[in-house]
Amino acid sequence: MDSSGAVVLYVSMSLDGFATGPRGDLSILHSWAFGDTARVMSPIVSAEFFASGAVIIGKRTFDAGEEPWGDDEVFPMPVIVLAHERRGILVKGGTTFTFVDDGIESALRHARAAAGGRDVTIMGSPAVAQQFLNAGLVDELELHVVSVLLGDGTPLFAPLTRGPIKLERIRLIESAGITHLRYRVVRQVHSSPL
């Protein structure tokens, strides 16, 4: 039996399926993180995130967050950064960032080793989410559906080359301006002929 925690895709999206607004704008979908009281992240969902054993993000997410995060401990767990070039380990504000340049499977191995049996959370870029979904490496999806129609931006789930991916809803939590939906990926069991 596998004692590893779940691999959870943790992402905000608009009601019309965009993970960013036009020109990569994240301000509307993540306004809760900057004090917008009209949109509030559920404390249950936040606590689950902070209980994760490790986080995987893309290099763009790291680059976008590095300056605003400053020297604060934004992540109280190890962070694995999918990158295209080798880079040494970075410790910033109590968070250890490990840069992995040899693919998502390697990033997941690093994250599982760092997580110590707890969940591994994937967050950030739609491109990273799509890579993990297409490889069949996601166990659960935690979608933060923000009450807005963006009309344009980066679609979260397109293009998916693997599909259909069947999901079972395991939870729904309503917060101010955000609906948190948690799904389990339904794995197909192939029976062998007798």
C-alpha positions as CSV (number, residue, x, y, z in Angstrom):
1,M,0.0,0.0,0.0
2,D,1.3,3.5,-0.9
3,S,1.7,5.6,2.2
4,S,2.2,8.8,0.2
5,G,-0.3,11.6,0.5
6,A,-2.5,12.7,-2.4
7,V,-1.2,14.9,-5.3
8,V,-3.6,17.8,-5.2
9,L,-4.0,20.4,-8.0
10,Y,-4.8,23.6,-6.1
11,V,-5.9,26.5,-8.4
12,S,-8.1,29.5,-8.7
13,M,-10.3,30.0,-11.8
14,S,-13.0,32.2,-13.1
15,L,-16.5,30.8,-13.6
16,D,-15.8,30.7,-17.3
17,G,-12.7,28.5,-16.8
18,F,-9.7,31.0,-17.0
19,A,-6.8,30.7,-14.6
20,T,-5.5,34.2,-15.5
21,G,-7.2,37.2,-16.9
22,P,-6.2,39.0,-20.1
23,R,-2.4,39.4,-20.4
24,G,-1.8,37.0,-17.5
25,D,-3.5,39.3,-15.0
26,L,-4.0,37.5,-11.6
27,S,-5.3,40.4,-9.6
28,I,-9.0,39.5,-9.8
29,L,-8.7,35.7,-9.2
30,H,-6.3,36.3,-6.3
31,S,-7.7,39.5,-4.8
32,W,-8.5,37.5,-1.6
33,A,-4.7,37.3,-0.9
34,F,-4.5,41.1,-1.1
35,G,-7.2,42.0,1.4
36,D,-10.3,42.0,-0.8
37,T,-13.1,41.3,1.7
38,A,-15.6,40.6,-1.1
39,R,-13.7,37.4,-1.8
40,V,-12.5,35.3,1.1
41,M,-10.6,32.0,1.0
42,S,-12.2,29.4,3.3
43,P,-10.2,28.8,6.4
44,I,-10.8,25.1,6.0
45,V,-9.2,25.1,2.6
46,S,-6.4,27.4,3.7
47,A,-5.6,25.1,6.6
48,E,-5.4,22.1,4.3
49,F,-3.0,23.9,2.0
50,F,-0.7,24.8,4.9
51,A,-0.8,21.2,6.1
52,S,0.7,20.0,2.7
53,G,4.1,18.4,2.9
54,A,5.4,20.1,-0.2
55,V,4.4,22.4,-3.1
56,I,5.2,22.2,-6.8
57,I,5.1,25.5,-8.8
58,G,6.3,26.6,-12.2
59,K,9.2,29.0,-12.8
60,R,6.8,31.7,-13.9
61,T,4.9,31.5,-10.6
62,F,8.2,31.7,-8.7
63,D,9.3,34.7,-10.8
64,A,5.9,36.4,-10.3
65,G,5.9,35.8,-6.6
66,E,9.6,36.3,-5.6
67,E,9.4,40.1,-5.3
68,P,6.0,40.4,-3.6
69,W,6.8,37.5,-1.2
70,G,10.0,39.3,-0.1
71,D,11.6,37.7,2.9
72,D,8.3,36.5,4.4
73,E,7.8,32.8,4.9
74,V,5.0,32.4,2.4
75,F,5.4,28.6,2.3
76,P,6.0,26.8,5.5
77,M,6.8,23.7,3.5
78,P,9.5,22.9,0.9
79,V,8.7,24.2,-2.6
80,I,9.8,22.4,-5.8
81,V,10.1,24.8,-8.8
82,L,9.8,23.4,-12.3
83,A,12.6,25.2,-14.2
84,H,14.3,24.9,-17.6
85,E,17.8,25.5,-16.2
86,R,19.8,24.2,-13.2
87,R,19.9,26.4,-10.2
88,G,21.1,25.9,-6.6
89,I,18.7,25.5,-3.7
90,L,17.4,28.9,-2.5
91,V,16.3,29.5,1.2
92,K,14.3,32.6,1.5
93,G,12.3,33.7,4.5
94,G,12.4,30.2,6.0
95,T,11.2,28.5,2.7
96,T,13.4,26.2,0.8
97,F,13.0,26.4,-3.0
98,T,14.5,23.5,-5.0
99,F,14.7,24.0,-8.7
100,V,14.2,20.9,-10.8
101,D,15.0,21.0,-14.6
102,D,14.4,17.4,-15.6
103,G,10.6,17.2,-15.8
104,I,7.4,16.7,-13.9
105,E,8.1,13.2,-12.8
106,S,11.4,14.3,-11.2
107,A,9.6,17.2,-9.5
108,L,7.0,14.9,-8.1
109,R,9.7,12.5,-6.8
110,H,11.5,15.5,-5.0
111,A,8.1,16.7,-3.6
112,R,7.1,13.3,-2.3
113,A,10.5,12.8,-0.7
114,A,10.2,16.3,1.0
115,A,6.5,15.8,1.9
116,G,7.1,12.9,4.3
117,G,3.9,11.1,3.4
118,R,1.7,14.2,3.5
119,D,-0.1,15.7,0.4
120,V,1.8,17.3,-2.4
121,T,0.1,20.4,-3.7
122,I,0.6,21.7,-7.3
123,M,-0.2,25.3,-7.8
124,G,0.3,28.2,-10.2
125,S,0.5,28.1,-13.9
126,P,-2.2,26.4,-16.1
127,A,0.7,24.9,-18.2
128,V,2.0,23.1,-15.1
129,A,-1.5,21.9,-14.2
130,Q,-2.1,20.6,-17.7
131,Q,1.3,18.7,-17.7
132,F,0.4,16.9,-14.5
133,L,-3.2,16.2,-15.6
134,N,-2.1,14.9,-19.0
135,A,0.5,12.6,-17.3
136,G,-2.2,11.2,-15.0
137,L,-0.3,12.3,-11.9
138,V,-3.1,14.2,-10.2
139,D,-5.2,12.5,-7.5
140,E,-7.5,15.4,-6.5
141,L,-8.4,18.9,-7.7
142,E,-9.1,21.7,-5.3
143,L,-10.7,24.4,-7.5
144,H,-11.4,27.9,-6.1
145,V,-14.1,29.2,-8.5
146,V,-14.1,33.0,-8.2
147,S,-17.5,34.6,-8.9
148,V,-16.4,36.4,-12.0
149,L,-16.7,36.0,-15.8
150,L,-13.3,37.1,-17.3
151,G,-14.2,36.5,-20.9
152,D,-10.5,36.2,-21.8
153,G,-7.3,34.9,-20.4
154,T,-5.5,31.6,-20.0
155,P,-7.8,28.6,-19.9
156,L,-7.1,26.3,-17.1
157,F,-8.0,23.0,-18.8
158,A,-7.3,23.6,-22.5
159,P,-5.7,22.0,-24.2
160,L,-5.8,18.7,-22.4
161,T,-4.5,15.8,-24.4
162,R,-5.6,13.1,-22.1
163,G,-9.3,12.7,-21.6
164,P,-11.9,12.5,-20.6
165,I,-10.8,12.6,-17.0
166,K,-13.6,11.5,-14.8
167,L,-14.0,13.2,-11.5
168,E,-16.0,12.6,-8.3
169,R,-17.0,15.6,-6.3
170,I,-16.0,15.0,-2.7
171,R,-16.6,18.5,-1.2
172,L,-18.2,21.9,-1.8
173,I,-17.6,24.9,0.4
174,E,-19.0,28.3,-0.2
175,S,-17.1,31.4,0.9
176,A,-17.6,35.1,0.2
177,G,-17.1,35.4,-3.6
178,I,-15.4,32.0,-4.0
179,T,-16.8,28.4,-4.3
180,H,-14.3,25.7,-3.3
181,L,-14.9,22.5,-5.2
182,R,-12.8,19.4,-4.4
183,Y,-12.8,16.5,-6.8
184,R,-11.1,13.1,-6.7
185,V,-9.8,11.7,-10.0
186,V,-11.6,8.5,-10.8
187,R,-9.0,5.9,-11.8
188,Q,-10.2,3.3,-14.3
189,V,-9.7,-0.2,-13.1
190,H,-8.8,-2.5,-15.9
191,S,-9.8,-6.1,-15.3
192,S,-7.8,-8.8,-16.9
193,P,-9.4,-11.6,-18.8
194,L,-9.5,-14.9,-17.0
